[in-house]
Amino acid sequence: MKNNFRDYFLITLGALIQAVGLRLFFIPANLASGGVSGVAQLINYITGWQIGLMILIGNIPLFVLGWRYLGGQKFIFRTALAVITFSFFTDALTHFLPAEGITDDILLNSLYGAVVSGIGFGIVYRGQGTSGGSDILARILNRWRGIPISQSYMIVDSAVILTAGFIFGWKEALYALIALYVSGIVTETAAQGLGVVRTALIITTETQAVSQRIFDVLDRGVTLLPAKGAYTGEERTMLYCVVNRSETMRLKHIVNAADPNAFMVIGQAHEALGEGFTPLDKE
């Protein structure tokens, strides 16, 4: 129950921040934000109908699709909470925020709108919610046609922004594309935090020397994995370890000093949980 309350609070807070970004930066500059909210902006521009109300109405058929293809009462309830609060705040903030925004510089509006909205999206995702709209469509396209979710987002949102180019103007559409890209980066950072780490696979004949240096210098654990060369058929032991970004260069020097002929692959992981990193119980 405590976790549910935390999630509902995060979803509501994230929806509020999204609405601020939309109302304070995107709408005054005629920057389509993509998805259902972008379509609602276009409808508002043509008819004058309330944007928040159009967001709510536009999500109703998507709820039906989401219930059918994605399923789950938890998914629908959290998505409904995010959409309803976002729609409410979008219209309610007209009474508290200046209609003309805080700047007439389209570049500032696109960048700050992307950052603020991205933070809002990320907080909603941290509450295990979804933002509805293109989020639902992207997930459905992923399951139905196997299209990667990142590409699904790009297809849906780009279609909305392309349409906005005919209505708002192509300059605004180009800036909206910049905002879409920046918002995606900020969303990922806000949702996953700054705990990006590096993973390393090391193939070396000096297994003990390299492992011991990693223990002594970096105070990091090492896992030994059996490996076999496909070409030579030679049996070897491969080392696997996880380090912070700031420790990457030191790891390279450690491996080079112990075995200059070692082979190492360094990858990126979004998060590391457990001993030496973020405790699992805090998640």
N, C-alpha and C positions, 0 to 999 in steps of 0.2 A: 504493500500500500504506500509505503514511504517512497519507493522507487517510482511508482505511478504518479504520485503527486509531483515529484521532481521532473518527470518527463512532461507532464501537462504544463507545468510552469515554464519549462524551456520552450515548448512549442508555442505557448502564448507570447512569451517574450520575443521569440524569433519572428513570429508573425507581426508583432508590433514594429520591430526594427525593419522588416521588409516593407511594411506600409510607409514608414518614414522615408526610406530610400525612394520608393515609388512616388510619393506625394511631394517630396521636397526637391527631388532632382530630375527624375525621369519625365514626369508629367509636364512640368513647366517648360522643359526643353524639347517636348515632342519626341522623346526617345522611347521607342517601343521596347518594352522589357522582355519580350518573348513570351511564349506560352499563352495561357488564357488571359493573363493580366495584360499582355500586349494587344491581344484581340479586343479586350475591354477598352483599352485606350483608343483604339481605332473607332470603335462604336461610339464612344463618348465624343470623339472629335467630330463625327458626322451627325450624331443625333442629340448629343447633350445629355444622354442618359448617364446615371451615376455609375462610376467605374466599379466600385465595390459590389454593387448589386449585379452588374454584368459578370463579374468574376464568379460570384456565387452561382448564378444561373448557368454559366458556361461549364461549371464543374459538375453539375448534376448528371448529365449523360456520362461523364467520365467516371463518376462514382459507380454507375451501373456496370460499366465495362470493367472497372477495377474489381468490383465484387465478383464478377463472373470469371475473369481471367486470373486475378491475383489472389482473391479470396481472403478470408480471415476477418473476423469481427474487429480484432485489434488494429489491423491495417486501416479498415474503413473508419473506425472511430477516431483514430489519431489524425488521419487525413482530413476528416470532416472538421475536427477541432481546429486544425491549422488553416483550412480554407475559410471557415466561418469567421474566425478571429481576424484573419488577414482582410477579408471583405469588410468586416465591421470597422476595423481601424482605418482602412483606406478611405472610407466615406466620413468617418467621425473626425479624422484629422483635418478635414477641410475647415473646421471651426477653430483650429488652434495653430495651423501653419499657414504662412503667406502663400496665396495662390500663385504668385509669380516666382516662388522659390527664394533662394538667398543669393543667387548669381545668375547672370544672363550669359555666362561663358559656357558654350556647349561642351567644351573639352572637360572643364571642371565638373559639370553636371554628369557627364558620362562616367568619369573616373570615380567621383565620390558616390554617385548613385550605385555603381557597380560594387564598390567596397562595402557600403552600408547594407545593400541588399544581400550581398554575398555572406556577410556576417549573420544576417537574419536567417538565410537558408541553412547555413552551417549549424546554427543553434537549434533550428527545427530538427535537423537530422540527428543532432546529439540527443534530442528528446525522443528518438526512434520514431519520428513522424516523417511525413512527406509533405511536399508543398502542393500536391494535387496538380491539375493541369498537365503540363508537358512531362512532369514526373511520372504520372500514371501512363501516359501514352508511350513514353520511352521504355518503361518496364514491359508494357504489353508488346511493343514491337520486338523487344529482346526475346520474349518467350515465344511469340507467334512466328517471327521470321528469323530469329537468331541474330538479329542486328545488335552489335555491342551497344550497351547503354549510353556510352559517351557519344557514339555516332547518332543514336536515336535522339538524344537531346539536341545535337547540332542540326539534324534534319528538321525537327519540329520547330525549334526556335528560329532557325534561319528562314524557314518558310514564312513565319509571322513577320520577321524583320524585312524580308523581301517585299511582302505586301505593304508594309508601312512605308517603303520607299516610294510607292506610287501615291501615297496619301500625304505623308509628312514632308517628303522630299528625300533625295538621295544623300545629301550631306548628313541629314539626321540618321538615315539608315546606316551609313558607314560608321558613324560614331556609336550607334547602337550595337554594331558588331564588335567594336572595341570593348564596349561595356559588357557584352555577353562573355567575351573571353576573360576579362579581368574578374568578373563576378564568379566564373567557374573556379578560378585559382583561389580566390578568397573563400569561397564556399568550402572547398576541399581542406584548406588550412583551418578554417573555423570548426569544421566537423571532426577532423582528425587530430587537431592540435599541432604543435610544433615539434612533436616527438619523432620526426623522421630520422631513421637510423640507417646505417650501412651494414650490409651483410657481406661476408667474405668467404669464398671457397679457395683453399690453398692446397696445391699439390706440390709436395716437396719430399726430398729424400732425407731431410733433416727434421723429421717430425717432432722429436723430443726437444731439440734446440729451439725450434720456432714456438712450440707450445709453451715452453718454460719462459721464454722472453715475453710472450703475451701475458702470461700470469704475473710476472714480476713487474713489468713496465706499465701495462695498461690495467692490470687487475681485472681482466676479463676471462670468462670461461671459454673453453674450447671443446668442441665435440669431434671425436674421431670417427670417420666414416670409411668403411672399406671401399676401395675403388680398383678398377681393372682397366688398363688401356686397351681400347678396341683394336688398335693397329699392332702394338707390340705384345699384347697379352700379358703384360707385366702387372703383378699385383702391387698396389700401393695403398697408403693410407691418406685420405684427404681430410683436411682440417676445416671446420666450419665455426665461425665466430661472428658475433654481432658487436658493433662499436658505435659510438656517437660520431656525428659528422666531423667534429673537431679532432677525433682520434684517428681519422683515416690516414693522414700523412705519416703519423708515428707508426701505424701498423705496416705501412709500405716499407719504411726504413727498417723496422724489426725483421721483416721477412727477407729483405735484400741483404741485411747484414749476416743473417744466419745461413741463407742459401740463395746466392745470386741467380741460380738457375731455376728457382721455383717458378711455378705458374699460378697466378692468382686472378680470380674474377671478383670484382666488387660490384654489388648490386645495392638496391635501395628498398627499404621496407618502410611502410607508413608508420608503424608503431611497434615497440617491443614491450612486452609485459612480463613481469617476473623479476627474479633476483638480478639486481644491478640496474634495473630500469624502473618503470612505473609499476608499483605493486598491483597485483590482480584485484585485490579487494577494493581498491580505489576506483576501479572501473565498474 
